[in-house]
Amino acid sequence: MNDKTILALDLGTTSNRAVLYDRLFKVLATSQQEFAQYFPHPGWVEHDAQEIWESVLQILSELDLSQVSVVGITNQRETIVAWDKRTGLPLAPAIVWQCRRSAQMCDVLRGHDAMIKAKTGLPLDPYFSATKISWLLQNSLVVQQVLSEGRLLVGTIDSWILWKLTGGRVHATDVSNASRTMLMGLSELDYDDALLRLFGIPREILPEIKSSDACFGMTDRAIVGFEAPIGGILGDQQAALFSQCGESEGWVKTTYGTGLFVVTPLADPIVSSSLITTVAWERNNNRWYALEGSIFTGGSLIQWLRDQCKWIDSAEASETLANTVSSSDGVVIVPAWAGLGAPYWDSQARGAILGVTRGTSSAHITRAALEAIAIQVADVVDVIKRSWPQLPMFGMRVDGGGTHNTLLMQLQANYLDMPVDRAMNGELTALGVAGLSAIAQGLVDDTVFRESITYKERLMPERDHFEKNVVLDQYRRAVALVRAFGDQ
Ligand code: ADP
């Protein structure tokens, strides 16, 4: 075996990571850099796209890239960047997926909900890229000016970094990222003219949509110091799904990061009123779809306990504190800290801690927070199961920071009443796109990739756990209260 390597760039919400693999997917080296989050107004979240690019250059400079034979890109989805193709510079702050600034625009378009859902599989929500792009076109004078001069390009983070890595030669994206823009037809896998008109977005500023395993272009040696094909692009959740579940139905994967992303692969698309239907990937001229529940507040609830309440000094300490009590003692948290995502899609909802008594302690609330994370995931899985009883559901495969918490994972198995498999590999997102790209370039075959993914542990539901359905019912009643409050 020669020493060719595979490079995955994982462009996340809070940091960029580069992971270098050998051809058996053993990690050879990694580098990582965090970048700033900007919150200029309540509900607004921005990134500096130039800072993101410079951090990519920085993490690449820390690795030996001389043997790289293929590059894969995986990225935070929906976030959009607008740049000038002549200067190569961003024209405005990147509007991040969490940003709610276009909520009012969505309200104005409410009558089109059903058409948007039928075409794209997505609910009309500021989470997706379309209204973020419309917002920029309507509100940024410099964007309008550059558009009028024919120099405007707009795309998600994968497109921005692809364009930079190829020295401005390629403006493209893959189907999994494009399926999150709310501009692409799910069956055509192309931008939909009616949607482009509705959102007032000219087609020519958008990236070309390609298969996830297309050869997107070559890295520019003068810019990054090595030349290799960019052989795969996948949105972050789709990349983790590719690692965890591959191309077979029956398992659901959840990533426990800042948010919680519950995704199950589908051979054929199913459109749901409360979940997202998305493209998983297109490779080997074969499409896979996925059903996804995006939950906005997951690990960020633990960060809130740490940073705002100061009851714990690290995320890990949440487990120790929660383990000092045997239950939440009736405390229920509805973590609508940033509105409610799946399956409620209510951007007006705000969070609540209910059932507090004089005896409630920080330990009870911390335990309730872990339960709330597990319950939100179980609530989404319940919708999947009830809506499509014909879909097999063997268990859940989990990854992300929150999976280090054994109590959380056990609660998860209990609430799901299904086994939960914890992966051995740390970086399943990076690994997913490394695998897809390396297979596409003929470097390895599917079997080598599949064999590289192993599970360290299976948590089984405890049959004698407290009445799962009672707690789920309590949680749903609490959600109803919170939503009624938000409506006033
Ligand atoms: P992201 O890619 O979204 O930044 P990560 O996969 O790095 O997310 O996970 C970080 C998140 O996981 C943080 O929100 C953190 O609060 C949470 N987290 C990390 N470790 C634990 C733990 N032991 N228990 C509970 N939550 C945790």
Residues whose N, C-alpha, C, O or C-beta is under 5 A from the ligand:
A	BS01	ADP	G12 T14 Y256 G257 T258 G259 G299 S300 I302 Q303 A315 E316 S318 G400 G401 G402 H404 N405
